Amino acid sequence: MLAMTQDPPAQKPRFAPDTSLTGQVLIAMPGLPDPEFAKSVVYLCAHSPEGAMGIIVNRPINTPSFADLLDQLAVGPTPPARAIALCQGGPVDLSRGFVLHSADWTGDGSLRVDSEVALTTSLDVLTAIATGGGPRAGILALGHANWGPGQLDDEIRQNTWLNAEADASLLFDADHDSKWARAMAKLQVQPGRLSSLSGHA
């Protein structure tokens, strides 16, 4: 069963401003063998010496539907006045829901990642969306990605990931199949030239 909480998420970890990738997207290198992350685009909600947490934004889920999940959580009205897309946010806490959304709406359970994006784990955001309000744009992620202290930094040094600036279309639009290529294009690199580098420091 999907779980959303009424408690605000933990405070964003402290980080050194010159090393944090919070608010950026990670782009999986072409040769990344882990099927959980192959050709994934991950929005980093937090990145510090204590670890990192992010949401995969290009793994859409067609079933259950947004309306079905609202039903499961007893959030009305049914059918909802509006809906947002569902995605598989990562391999950790698959039964927990995270709404990644534009920062024009925030509630008590919201973590403001930057001036444009927030993450909410409380039911308030689903209620707002179901009644026709809420944030302008958003996705409901089931699960998330998580790295321990120094783990993500090591993976980046091993050429597992690239990073780029995030934008609203990468995070929220429905063209999931092109997100990885669009993220790569931000760096003006050709994926074919990177294949042989993945996994080598």
C-alpha positions in Angstrom: 0.0 0.0 0.0 1.2 3.5 -0.8 2.2 5.6 2.2 2.1 9.4 2.4 2.8 11.1 5.7 1.5 14.0 7.6 5.0 14.8 8.9 7.5 17.1 7.1 10.5 15.3 5.6 13.8 15.6 7.4 15.7 18.8 7.0 17.9 19.1 3.9 21.4 18.0 4.9 24.0 20.8 5.2 26.5 20.8 2.4 29.4 22.7 1.0 28.0 25.1 -1.7 30.9 24.5 -4.1 30.4 20.7 -4.1 26.6 20.1 -3.7 24.6 19.0 -6.8 21.3 19.7 -5.0 18.8 20.9 -7.6 20.6 19.4 -10.6 19.9 16.3 -12.6 22.1 13.2 -12.7 22.4 11.6 -16.1 23.3 7.9 -16.3 26.3 7.2 -18.5 25.5 5.0 -21.5 27.3 1.9 -20.3 25.7 1.9 -16.8 24.8 -1.8 -16.3 22.4 -1.5 -13.3 18.9 -1.9 -14.8 17.4 0.2 -12.0 19.3 3.2 -13.3 20.1 2.5 -17.0 19.5 5.7 -19.1 17.9 7.3 -16.0 17.6 11.0 -15.3 17.6 11.7 -11.5 16.7 15.0 -9.9 18.8 15.5 -6.8 16.7 16.8 -3.9 19.6 16.7 -1.5 23.4 16.2 -1.8 25.9 16.7 1.0 28.8 14.9 2.7 26.1 12.9 4.6 24.7 11.4 1.4 22.3 12.1 -1.4 18.6 11.6 -2.3 16.9 11.9 -5.6 13.9 11.1 -7.8 14.1 9.3 -11.1 12.0 11.4 -13.5 11.9 9.3 -16.7 10.4 6.0 -15.5 6.6 6.4 -16.0 4.1 4.1 -14.4 0.7 3.5 -16.2 -0.9 1.4 -13.5 -2.2 2.0 -11.0 -3.6 5.4 -12.1 -3.5 8.6 -10.1 -7.2 8.2 -9.4 -6.7 4.6 -8.1 -4.0 5.7 -5.7 -6.2 8.5 -4.4 -8.9 6.0 -3.8 -6.4 3.8 -1.9 -5.4 6.7 0.3 -9.0 7.9 0.8 -8.3 11.2 -0.8 -11.2 12.8 -2.6 -13.0 13.9 -4.7 -13.4 10.9 -7.0 -12.7 11.3 -9.8 -10.2 14.0 -9.1 -10.6 17.4 -10.7 -7.0 17.1 -12.1 -4.3 14.5 -12.1 -0.5 14.2 -12.2 1.7 11.5 -13.8 3.1 8.6 -11.8 6.7 7.4 -12.0 9.0 5.0 -10.4 11.2 7.3 -8.4 13.8 4.8 -7.5 14.5 1.4 -5.8 14.2 2.6 -2.2 10.9 2.8 -0.3 8.8 1.7 -3.2 5.6 1.8 -1.1 6.2 5.5 -0.2 5.0 8.4 -2.3 6.9 11.6 -3.0 5.4 14.4 -5.0 8.1 16.4 -6.8 6.5 19.7 -7.9 6.8 23.3 -8.9 7.5 25.6 -5.9 4.4 27.8 -6.5 2.7 25.6 -3.9 4.1 24.4 -0.6 2.6 22.9 2.5 3.7 21.8 6.0 5.2 18.6 4.6 7.2 20.3 1.8 11.0 20.5 1.4 11.9 23.4 -0.8 14.8 22.2 -2.9 15.4 25.6 -4.6 13.4 28.5 -5.8 11.7 26.5 -8.6 11.2 23.0 -7.2 9.8 21.4 -4.0 9.3 17.9 -2.6 6.2 17.0 -0.6 5.5 13.7 1.2 2.2 14.7 3.0 -1.3 14.0 1.8 -2.0 17.8 1.7 -0.6 18.1 -1.8 -2.7 15.2 -3.2 -5.8 16.7 -1.7 -5.0 20.1 -3.3 -4.4 18.5 -6.7 -7.5 16.3 -6.4 -9.7 19.3 -5.8 -8.2 21.2 -8.8 -5.5 23.3 -7.0 -2.0 22.5 -5.8 1.2 23.1 -7.7 1.2 24.1 -11.4 3.3 21.0 -12.3 4.3 17.8 -10.5 4.8 14.1 -10.6 4.0 11.5 -8.0 7.0 9.2 -7.5 6.8 5.8 -5.9 10.2 5.2 -4.2 13.4 7.2 -4.5 17.1 6.9 -5.0 19.5 7.1 -2.1 23.3 7.2 -1.6 25.3 6.9 1.6 28.1 9.3 2.6 30.5 9.8 -0.2 28.8 7.1 -2.4 27.5 9.4 -5.1 30.7 11.4 -5.3 32.6 8.1 -5.8 30.2 7.0 -8.5 30.7 10.4 -10.3 34.5 10.0 -10.1 34.1 6.5 -11.6 32.2 8.1 -14.6 28.9 6.5 -13.7 27.0 9.8 -13.8 27.1 13.2 -15.5 25.3 16.2 -14.1 23.4 19.1 -15.6 21.1 21.9 -14.7 17.5 20.9 -14.3 14.6 22.5 -16.0 10.8 22.2 -15.8 10.4 20.2 -19.0 12.9 17.6 -17.9 11.2 17.1 -14.6 7.5 17.4 -15.4 6.7 16.9 -19.1 5.2 13.7 -20.4 7.8 13.0 -23.1 9.7 10.5 -20.9 11.4 8.6 -23.8 13.4 11.7 -24.8 14.4 12.9 -21.4 17.7 11.1 -21.2 18.8 12.4 -24.7 17.6 15.9 -23.8 19.5 15.9 -20.6 22.6 14.7 -22.5 22.1 17.5 -25.1 22.3 20.1 -22.3 26.0 19.1 -22.0 26.5 19.1 -25.8 27.9 15.6 -25.8 27.3 12.7 -28.0 26.3 9.5 -26.0 28.1 7.2 -28.5 31.4 8.9 -27.6 30.8 8.3 -23.9 30.0 4.5 -23.9 33.6 3.4 -23.6 34.3 5.7 -20.6 31.5 4.5 -18.3 32.7 2.8 -15.2 36.3 3.9 -15.6 37.9 6.4 -13.2 
